[in-house]
Amino acid sequence: NIIYVRYYSIIFVYLFVQSCLFIKWNFAFEGDYSDRMIYGSSPAIYDLEVNSMGDEPDHWLEIIVGSDEVNSPYEDFYGAWRCIDALGNLEWYLNTRTDEARSSPAVDDFFASDGVPDIIGGTTSGWSVEAFTNTGIFLWRFGEIEGSGMYLWHSSPAIADVTPLAGGKEIIIGCSNNDCSAVFCLQGDISDGIDNGFAGYSSFHHDCWDTYIGTDGIDWDVLW
């Protein structure tokens, strides 16, 4: 049995053999942290169908994880999502556009229904929920603004067909802080370019809505 553990800035992989734990490998995060950024993102484990670095069999699983880096080693100011293979090699990284990659990512085929897994996660001290492909390319972001902000997507997202009338699967995720605090239901596949839902928010009632640059139904789709 293999156990994955996130402790501060390092992922440890333990091999459980005959009631003993042995460190199989570890992957250190090399970005900058502040003293209060210590919680981190729990990893998701999934067969992403990528294998560009190691020589492990294709059916072995990958690890997808965020971090609390305030400056990732790849680009200052931004955090990063990472895909690590079963042997501890970095398959790819994706810089967030809005600060730390705080929430635990969720993985499922929610975009295009093509059988290829997609990934979703939220940032903190930033502004966005970020959806991206199994190879680390953005699909959409709610919202489209870049830079640090005051909204906290601490909640780890869940993926399910909650609203069958909208078509496809939805993303359920919570936002805390300020007057946009709520549980949001977002359409996973926005490729139809149609606003399929009821936003329930406007700049008239909620000042924070002014910060969500983009168009509902095109850049992202809030169902409720």
C-alpha positions as CSV (number, residue, x, y, z in Angstrom):
1,N,0.0,0.0,0.0
2,I,1.2,3.5,-0.7
3,I,0.2,6.6,1.4
4,Y,0.5,10.2,0.1
5,V,1.0,12.9,2.8
6,R,1.3,16.6,2.3
7,Y,3.3,18.3,5.1
8,Y,4.0,22.0,4.8
9,S,6.0,22.4,1.6
10,I,6.8,18.7,0.8
11,I,4.8,15.8,-0.5
12,F,6.0,12.5,1.1
13,V,5.1,9.1,-0.4
14,Y,5.2,6.3,2.1
15,L,5.4,2.6,1.2
16,F,3.6,0.5,3.8
17,V,5.3,-2.8,4.2
18,Q,4.8,-5.3,7.0
19,S,3.5,-2.7,9.5
20,C,6.4,-0.3,8.7
21,L,6.5,3.0,6.8
22,F,9.3,3.8,4.4
23,I,9.7,7.0,2.4
24,K,9.5,6.0,-1.2
25,W,10.2,9.5,-2.5
26,N,9.4,13.2,-1.8
27,F,8.8,16.2,-3.9
28,A,9.8,19.5,-2.3
29,F,8.1,22.8,-3.2
30,E,10.7,25.5,-3.7
31,G,8.6,28.7,-3.8
32,D,8.3,31.4,-1.2
33,Y,6.0,31.0,1.8
34,S,4.8,33.4,4.5
35,D,4.5,32.2,8.1
36,R,0.7,32.1,7.9
37,M,0.6,30.1,4.7
38,I,0.8,26.6,6.2
39,Y,-2.4,24.7,5.3
40,G,-1.9,23.7,1.8
41,S,-3.8,21.6,-0.7
42,S,-4.6,17.9,-0.3
43,P,-3.5,16.0,-3.5
44,A,-5.9,14.3,-5.9
45,I,-4.8,11.0,-7.5
46,Y,-6.0,10.1,-10.9
47,D,-5.0,8.5,-14.2
48,L,-4.5,11.7,-16.2
49,E,-3.2,9.8,-19.3
50,V,0.0,11.8,-19.3
51,N,3.5,10.3,-19.2
52,S,6.2,12.6,-20.6
53,M,8.9,12.3,-17.9
54,G,9.2,8.9,-16.3
55,D,9.4,5.4,-17.6
56,E,6.6,4.0,-15.5
57,P,3.7,2.2,-17.2
58,D,1.0,4.5,-18.7
59,H,-1.7,3.1,-16.5
60,W,0.1,4.3,-13.3
61,L,-1.6,7.2,-11.6
62,E,-0.7,10.9,-11.3
63,I,-0.8,13.3,-8.4
64,I,-2.4,16.7,-8.8
65,V,-1.8,19.3,-6.0
66,G,-1.8,23.0,-5.3
67,S,0.4,24.8,-2.7
68,D,0.5,27.8,-0.5
69,E,3.5,29.4,-2.3
70,V,3.1,33.1,-2.5
71,N,5.8,33.1,-5.2
72,S,6.1,29.9,-7.1
73,P,9.6,28.9,-8.5
74,Y,8.2,29.3,-12.0
75,E,6.8,32.9,-11.8
76,D,6.9,35.5,-9.1
77,F,3.7,36.5,-7.3
78,Y,1.6,33.5,-8.5
79,G,1.0,30.1,-6.9
80,A,1.1,26.9,-8.9
81,W,-0.8,23.7,-9.6
82,R,1.4,20.7,-10.2
83,C,1.1,17.2,-11.8
84,I,3.6,14.7,-10.4
85,D,3.9,11.2,-11.6
86,A,4.0,8.0,-9.5
87,L,7.8,8.1,-9.3
88,G,8.0,11.7,-8.1
89,N,8.8,13.4,-11.4
90,L,7.1,16.7,-12.3
91,E,5.0,16.1,-15.4
92,W,3.8,19.8,-15.6
93,Y,3.0,22.9,-13.7
94,L,0.4,25.6,-14.2
95,N,0.8,29.0,-12.5
96,T,-2.4,30.3,-11.0
97,R,-3.3,33.8,-12.1
98,T,-4.5,34.9,-8.7
99,D,-2.2,33.8,-5.9
100,E,-2.1,30.6,-3.8
101,A,-3.5,27.3,-5.2
102,R,-5.3,26.7,-1.9
103,S,-8.2,24.3,-2.4
104,S,-7.8,20.6,-3.0
105,P,-8.3,19.9,-6.7
106,A,-11.1,17.7,-8.1
107,V,-10.8,15.6,-11.2
108,D,-13.4,14.3,-13.6
109,D,-14.5,14.6,-17.3
110,F,-16.6,17.7,-17.0
111,F,-15.6,19.5,-20.2
112,A,-16.5,18.3,-23.7
113,S,-17.5,14.8,-22.5
114,D,-14.6,13.4,-24.4
115,G,-13.5,10.8,-21.9
116,V,-10.4,12.9,-21.0
117,P,-10.2,14.0,-17.3
118,D,-10.3,17.7,-16.4
119,I,-9.2,19.4,-13.2
120,I,-10.8,22.2,-11.1
121,G,-9.5,24.1,-8.0
122,G,-9.8,27.4,-6.2
123,T,-7.3,30.0,-5.1
124,T,-7.1,32.1,-2.0
125,S,-6.0,35.7,-1.5
126,G,-7.1,35.8,-5.1
127,W,-10.2,35.8,-7.1
128,S,-10.8,32.7,-9.1
129,V,-11.9,29.2,-9.6
130,E,-9.6,27.6,-12.2
131,A,-10.5,24.8,-14.6
132,F,-7.7,23.2,-16.6
133,T,-6.9,20.2,-18.8
134,N,-5.1,17.0,-17.9
135,T,-2.0,18.6,-19.5
136,G,-2.2,21.9,-17.5
137,I,-3.9,24.3,-19.9
138,F,-6.7,26.6,-18.7
139,L,-10.2,25.8,-19.9
140,W,-11.9,28.7,-18.0
141,R,-11.5,30.8,-14.9
142,F,-14.2,32.4,-12.8
143,G,-13.4,35.3,-13.0
144,E,-11.0,36.4,-15.6
145,I,-9.1,39.0,-13.4
146,E,-5.4,38.5,-12.6
147,G,-3.7,39.5,-9.3
148,S,-4.3,39.2,-5.6
149,G,-7.7,39.9,-4.1
150,M,-9.9,39.6,-1.2
151,Y,-12.0,36.5,-2.0
152,L,-11.2,33.1,-0.6
153,W,-12.0,29.9,-2.5
154,H,-11.0,27.7,0.5
155,S,-13.6,25.1,-0.3
156,S,-12.5,22.0,-2.2
157,P,-14.8,21.6,-5.3
158,A,-17.1,18.7,-6.0
159,I,-18.1,17.6,-9.5
160,A,-21.5,16.0,-10.3
161,D,-24.5,16.3,-12.6
162,V,-26.5,18.3,-10.0
163,T,-28.7,20.2,-12.5
164,P,-29.6,17.9,-15.4
165,L,-31.4,20.6,-17.3
166,A,-28.2,22.6,-17.8
167,G,-26.4,19.7,-19.5
168,G,-23.2,18.1,-18.5
169,K,-21.7,18.1,-15.0
170,E,-21.5,21.0,-12.6
171,I,-18.9,22.3,-10.2
172,I,-20.0,23.0,-6.6
173,I,-17.6,25.2,-4.6
174,G,-17.8,27.6,-1.7
175,C,-16.5,31.1,-1.4
176,S,-15.9,32.9,1.9
177,N,-15.2,36.5,2.8
178,N,-17.1,39.7,1.9
179,D,-20.6,39.9,0.5
180,C,-20.1,37.2,-2.2
181,S,-19.8,34.5,0.5
182,A,-21.9,31.6,-0.9
183,V,-21.9,28.1,-2.3
184,F,-21.7,28.4,-6.1
185,C,-22.9,26.0,-8.8
186,L,-20.8,26.5,-12.0
187,Q,-21.4,24.8,-15.3
188,G,-18.4,22.6,-16.1
189,D,-18.6,22.8,-19.9
190,I,-19.1,26.4,-21.0
191,S,-18.4,25.7,-24.7
192,D,-22.1,26.3,-25.7
193,G,-21.6,30.0,-25.0
194,I,-25.0,30.3,-23.4
195,D,-25.9,31.6,-20.0
196,N,-27.7,28.6,-18.7
197,G,-28.3,29.7,-15.1
198,F,-29.5,32.2,-12.7
199,A,-26.6,34.3,-11.5
200,G,-28.4,35.8,-8.5
201,Y,-25.7,38.3,-8.2
202,S,-25.3,41.8,-9.6
203,S,-23.2,44.8,-8.9
204,F,-26.3,46.6,-7.8
205,H,-26.7,44.1,-4.8
206,H,-23.2,42.9,-4.3
207,D,-20.1,45.2,-4.7
208,C,-17.8,42.2,-5.2
209,W,-19.5,41.3,-8.5
210,D,-17.8,44.3,-10.1
211,T,-14.5,42.4,-9.8
212,Y,-15.6,39.4,-11.8
213,I,-14.4,40.5,-15.2
214,G,-15.8,38.4,-18.0
215,T,-19.3,37.5,-19.3
216,D,-21.5,35.0,-17.6
217,G,-22.2,32.1,-20.1
218,I,-19.1,32.8,-22.2
219,D,-16.1,33.1,-19.9
220,W,-17.8,31.2,-17.1
221,D,-21.4,30.2,-16.3
222,V,-22.9,30.6,-12.8
223,L,-26.0,28.4,-12.6
224,W,-26.8,29.5,-9.0
